[in-house]
Amino acid sequence: MSEVIKLIEKYSTKDNVKNITVIDVIENYYTLAMRVESVEESKDFSRFTVVRVFSDKGWGIVVTPQMDKGKIESAIIKAIKMSEQTTPIKTYSGIAELANYRSYSSVFSHREERTPVNTNTSELLDIFYNMKEKANSLLGSHFAWSEITLTYKKQKKHIITSDGIDVEEVKPTTDILFYVVVRGANRRLSTASGIIGATSGIELIFSKQLNSLSENVTLRAFQLVNASRINPVFKGQRVKAVLNYEIAGALIHEAVGHMLEGDRLIEIGGYATGIKDAKIGDEDVTVIDDPLIPSAYGSYAFDDEGVKSRRKTLVENGRVVNLLHTRLSAAYFGDNPNGSAHGITHQPRALMSNLYLVPKDWKLEEMISDMRKGLYLEGLVSAELRGNLIVIEPEIAYYVENGEIKGAIHDLKVATTTNKALFNVDAIGETFQLRPGLEKGHPISDGGPPVRIKNLYVI
């Protein structure tokens, strides 16, 4: 690496060059899947080096396959030329700086107990088979099929920058996806699914979390067998609903996570610089982004600019107190970098890590029993932004009448607006759980407690 450091020092003195970053990446992949009529195992390995140059006009990024002095030097020269051909976004108002960050060196490895190398494949498949057979046994003739997929990735990342950052991180991630398809009335097919994930080795498959996943997905599949379409009376109405942690996490993801990305706010322009201290939710709403949660799927020690990760309160008592930043957006807003940059082979972008709503003191049963009429939503099919509308599709919903759960509903969609969603929260649960996922290819998780929200629009 000393040769790389010398090259960075040599070219960082060039006119208009503000930062040079070299990232060496080694990745190992493993996938094991039990599908309908096949069992599949795959392994892969990749190594590449990325050179990122930031000039007074923008970024130049070059990926080269090897950590070789000659190739690195050629990549730096090329990246400098490419950076000079970019055009700054007008909303940056002339800002073309990265926020200062102290020079430091560090190495961090996340804990890992078992890898695909030291685990017998047949042992994993036995666990998969037992999950499938338990679902088949409970669902009987309604069982159509199931699929189980284990995905393991181990990334070793070494970041060196022209301003003295030299950090290395080894991060293993494992996730397990389980879904069950059932036949209901008129041979209607419905799907129940669930996922668990951790920054860890494949010891996750031997955890209590997997047992809970298997039981919850199978039970939800059982409930879907006799689920009906929503009563047409509800269509177009606004209802009160209790959201389980998966859906509550998706709501926070869209209403807070994306809305407080520094880069996105700059590109929108206008109100962006005044969003700090803005009131965006009820007094009880506090949202945290924390990449330091041990073993959580979205955890990391350093972001993709080499900045140390840290816990950030984004919304406190309904008010915006922090944004998610890259070094570029931090400079624009006059803030300090906060370890939220993601992107190795592309321009770093601010992104959430482990995002959650802080729990309060409501029990789930109390939130439901306190409702005269409404819905209880469980499981997540999709959540998306359509303009300023957040549209959510749960896997299953239940009518609530006089505080009691009644019949199940399938194929439901509800919506709320981004500017009102968090003001409509009127009860927050006491339990806490995170759901893993990928955002632009990066591991994240979101969740928290169950939430009750009013004025959800039934589509």
TAVENMO-V398919 format. One record per backbone hydrogen bond with DSSP energy under -0.5 kcal/mol. CO is the residue of the C=O (numbers start at 1). NH is the residue of the N-H. If there is no record, write none. Layout:
co: {CO	CO}
nh: {NH	NH}
This chain:
co: {1	2	3	4	5	6	7	8	10	11	14	16	16	19	20	21	22	23	23	24	25	26	27	28	29	30	31	32	33	33	34	38	40	42	44	46	48	49	50	50	51	52	53	53	54	54	58	60	62	64	66	68	69	70	71	72	73	74	75	76	77	78	79	80	82	83	89	90	92	104	106	108	114	116	120	120	121	122	123	124	125	126	127	128	129	130	131	132	133	134	135	136	139	140	142	145	147	148	149	150	151	152	153	154	155	155	156	157	158	159	160	161	164	165	166	167	168	169	169	170	171	173	174	175	176	177	178	179	180	181	181	182	182	184	185	188	190	192	194	196	198	198	201	202	203	204	207	207	208	209	210	211	212	213	214	215	216	217	218	219	220	221	222	222	223	224	225	228	231	231	232	234	237	239	240	241	241	242	243	244	245	246	247	248	249	250	251	252	252	253	256	258	260	260	261	262	263	264	265	269	270	271	272	275	278	278	282	284	285	286	287	287	288	288	289	290	291	293	295	296	301	303	307	312	312	314	314	315	316	318	318	319	320	323	324	325	326	327	327	328	329	330	330	338	340	341	342	349	353	353	354	355	356	357	362	363	364	365	366	368	371	372	374	375	376	377	378	378	379	379	382	384	384	386	386	388	389	389	390	390	391	392	392	393	393	396	397	398	399	400	401	404	407	408	409	413	414	415	416	417	417	420	420	421	422	424	427	428	429	433	434	435	437	438	439	442	444	445	446	447	448	450	451	452	452	453	456	456	457	457	458}
nh: {5	6	7	8	9	10	11	12	13	14	17	18	56	54	162	52	160	25	50	158	48	156	46	154	44	152	42	150	35	40	148	35	33	31	29	27	25	64	23	52	62	21	55	60	18	19	55	53	51	49	68	72	73	74	75	76	77	78	79	80	81	82	83	84	85	86	92	93	95	166	168	170	202	119	123	124	125	126	127	128	129	130	131	132	133	134	135	136	137	138	139	140	142	143	183	181	179	34	177	32	175	30	173	28	157	171	26	169	24	167	22	164	104	161	106	159	108	157	171	110	155	153	198	151	196	149	194	147	192	144	145	184	190	187	188	184	182	180	178	176	174	200	204	205	206	207	210	211	212	213	214	215	216	217	218	219	220	221	222	223	224	225	225	226	226	227	185	410	234	235	235	237	458	456	375	243	453	377	451	248	249	250	251	252	253	254	255	256	257	258	260	261	262	324	265	266	267	268	269	272	273	274	275	278	280	320	285	286	318	358	314	315	290	356	312	293	300	296	199	299	309	306	303	289	314	321	322	287	319	280	281	316	277	325	262	340	330	99	331	332	333	334	335	310	351	304	349	342	355	445	290	447	288	449	430	367	368	369	370	371	403	402	400	242	398	244	395	396	381	395	393	386	391	388	389	418	386	391	392	416	384	394	414	381	382	378	409	376	406	374	404	401	399	228	397	459	392	457	390	420	421	423	424	424	282	454	452	362	360	448	436	446	444	440	442	439	437	355	435	357	433	429	243	426	427	241	239	458	415	459	236}
